[in-house]
Amino acid sequence: MHESFHIEEEYGRNLPEFESEFEAIAYYFDYRTEQLSILHEAAEYMRLRELDYSPESLIDLEKLYFMCFRTNGWKDLQLTIHEFETMMSIYFGEVVTRNISGTDWAVQPYPFNESKYVLGLNRGKHTDFFTNYFEDHYLSVKNEDEHYLLGRFKRIEKRMKR
């Protein structure tokens, strides 16, 4: 079968390997902490108000994203757009888990390789596993005025209240 038909194998190649679930949980905790720290530094450097994990802070984060996109601010931040989108994904997950009851981070074994684990956002009966929730965000959203991140947060919030 053609290589492109094995998406799960390709995805799995990029996942880190662990000897235990505990090691994976610790790794992903540290990973989230590091990503959030870098994002806070970037926001401070670009003179954005402090990211306080409120749902409304998603508006500011999206403004920062599009400001960097328009001005090539990635160069000033010494980040790639992919790295920033990944940090944006982690921040979004933190906002969700801090503000919507019944949501939390999940670390589970990758079904196609038992030595690898994936990070996910658990929201009730459903878990989204991801490395970059907002990959190529600029292609799906015209600008920050759409408040896409806040809208996505509100959809999750509404579903969790059912």
Secondary structure as a PSIPRED ss2 file (coil, helix, strand):
# PSIPRED VFORMAT (PSIPRED V4.0)

   1 M C   1.000  0.000  0.000
   2 H C   1.000  0.000  0.000
   3 E H   0.000  1.000  0.000
   4 S H   0.000  1.000  0.000
   5 F H   0.000  1.000  0.000
   6 H C   1.000  0.000  0.000
   7 I H   0.000  1.000  0.000
   8 E H   0.000  1.000  0.000
   9 E H   0.000  1.000  0.000
  10 E H   0.000  1.000  0.000
  11 Y H   0.000  1.000  0.000
  12 G H   0.000  1.000  0.000
  13 R H   0.000  1.000  0.000
  14 N C   1.000  0.000  0.000
  15 L C   1.000  0.000  0.000
  16 P C   1.000  0.000  0.000
  17 E E   0.000  0.000  1.000
  18 F C   1.000  0.000  0.000
  19 E C   1.000  0.000  0.000
  20 S C   1.000  0.000  0.000
  21 E H   0.000  1.000  0.000
  22 F H   0.000  1.000  0.000
  23 E H   0.000  1.000  0.000
  24 A H   0.000  1.000  0.000
  25 I H   0.000  1.000  0.000
  26 A H   0.000  1.000  0.000
  27 Y H   0.000  1.000  0.000
  28 Y H   0.000  1.000  0.000
  29 F H   0.000  1.000  0.000
  30 D H   0.000  1.000  0.000
  31 Y H   0.000  1.000  0.000
  32 R H   0.000  1.000  0.000
  33 T H   0.000  1.000  0.000
  34 E H   0.000  1.000  0.000
  35 Q H   0.000  1.000  0.000
  36 L H   0.000  1.000  0.000
  37 S H   0.000  1.000  0.000
  38 I H   0.000  1.000  0.000
  39 L H   0.000  1.000  0.000
  40 H H   0.000  1.000  0.000
  41 E H   0.000  1.000  0.000
  42 A H   0.000  1.000  0.000
  43 A H   0.000  1.000  0.000
  44 E H   0.000  1.000  0.000
  45 Y H   0.000  1.000  0.000
  46 M C   1.000  0.000  0.000
  47 R C   1.000  0.000  0.000
  48 L C   1.000  0.000  0.000
  49 R C   1.000  0.000  0.000
  50 E C   1.000  0.000  0.000
  51 L C   1.000  0.000  0.000
  52 D C   1.000  0.000  0.000
  53 Y C   1.000  0.000  0.000
  54 S C   1.000  0.000  0.000
  55 P C   1.000  0.000  0.000
  56 E C   1.000  0.000  0.000
  57 S H   0.000  1.000  0.000
  58 L H   0.000  1.000  0.000
  59 I H   0.000  1.000  0.000
  60 D H   0.000  1.000  0.000
  61 L H   0.000  1.000  0.000
  62 E H   0.000  1.000  0.000
  63 K H   0.000  1.000  0.000
  64 L H   0.000  1.000  0.000
  65 Y H   0.000  1.000  0.000
  66 F H   0.000  1.000  0.000
  67 M H   0.000  1.000  0.000
  68 C H   0.000  1.000  0.000
  69 F H   0.000  1.000  0.000
  70 R H   0.000  1.000  0.000
  71 T H   0.000  1.000  0.000
  72 N C   1.000  0.000  0.000
  73 G H   0.000  1.000  0.000
  74 W H   0.000  1.000  0.000
  75 K H   0.000  1.000  0.000
  76 D H   0.000  1.000  0.000
  77 L H   0.000  1.000  0.000
  78 Q C   1.000  0.000  0.000
  79 L C   1.000  0.000  0.000
  80 T C   1.000  0.000  0.000
  81 I H   0.000  1.000  0.000
  82 H H   0.000  1.000  0.000
  83 E H   0.000  1.000  0.000
  84 F H   0.000  1.000  0.000
  85 E H   0.000  1.000  0.000
  86 T H   0.000  1.000  0.000
  87 M H   0.000  1.000  0.000
  88 M H   0.000  1.000  0.000
  89 S H   0.000  1.000  0.000
  90 I H   0.000  1.000  0.000
  91 Y H   0.000  1.000  0.000
  92 F H   0.000  1.000  0.000
  93 G H   0.000  1.000  0.000
  94 E H   0.000  1.000  0.000
  95 V H   0.000  1.000  0.000
  96 V H   0.000  1.000  0.000
  97 T H   0.000  1.000  0.000
  98 R H   0.000  1.000  0.000
  99 N H   0.000  1.000  0.000
 100 I C   1.000  0.000  0.000
 101 S C   1.000  0.000  0.000
 102 G C   1.000  0.000  0.000
 103 T E   0.000  0.000  1.000
 104 D E   0.000  0.000  1.000
 105 W E   0.000  0.000  1.000
 106 A E   0.000  0.000  1.000
 107 V E   0.000  0.000  1.000
 108 Q E   0.000  0.000  1.000
 109 P E   0.000  0.000  1.000
 110 Y E   0.000  0.000  1.000
 111 P C   1.000  0.000  0.000
 112 F C   1.000  0.000  0.000
 113 N E   0.000  0.000  1.000
 114 E E   0.000  0.000  1.000
 115 S E   0.000  0.000  1.000
 116 K E   0.000  0.000  1.000
 117 Y E   0.000  0.000  1.000
 118 V E   0.000  0.000  1.000
 119 L E   0.000  0.000  1.000
 120 G E   0.000  0.000  1.000
 121 L E   0.000  0.000  1.000
 122 N E   0.000  0.000  1.000
 123 R E   0.000  0.000  1.000
 124 G C   1.000  0.000  0.000
 125 K C   1.000  0.000  0.000
 126 H E   0.000  0.000  1.000
 127 T E   0.000  0.000  1.000
 128 D E   0.000  0.000  1.000
 129 F E   0.000  0.000  1.000
 130 F C   1.000  0.000  0.000
 131 T C   1.000  0.000  0.000
 132 N C   1.000  0.000  0.000
 133 Y C   1.000  0.000  0.000
 134 F C   1.000  0.000  0.000
 135 E C   1.000  0.000  0.000
 136 D C   1.000  0.000  0.000
 137 H H   0.000  1.000  0.000
 138 Y H   0.000  1.000  0.000
 139 L H   0.000  1.000  0.000
 140 S H   0.000  1.000  0.000
 141 V C   1.000  0.000  0.000
 142 K C   1.000  0.000  0.000
 143 N C   1.000  0.000  0.000
 144 E H   0.000  1.000  0.000
 145 D H   0.000  1.000  0.000
 146 E H   0.000  1.000  0.000
 147 H C   1.000  0.000  0.000
 148 Y H   0.000  1.000  0.000
 149 L H   0.000  1.000  0.000
 150 L H   0.000  1.000  0.000
 151 G H   0.000  1.000  0.000
 152 R H   0.000  1.000  0.000
 153 F H   0.000  1.000  0.000
 154 K H   0.000  1.000  0.000
 155 R H   0.000  1.000  0.000
 156 I H   0.000  1.000  0.000
 157 E H   0.000  1.000  0.000
 158 K H   0.000  1.000  0.000
 159 R H   0.000  1.000  0.000
 160 M H   0.000  1.000  0.000
 161 K H   0.000  1.000  0.000
 162 R C   1.000  0.000  0.000
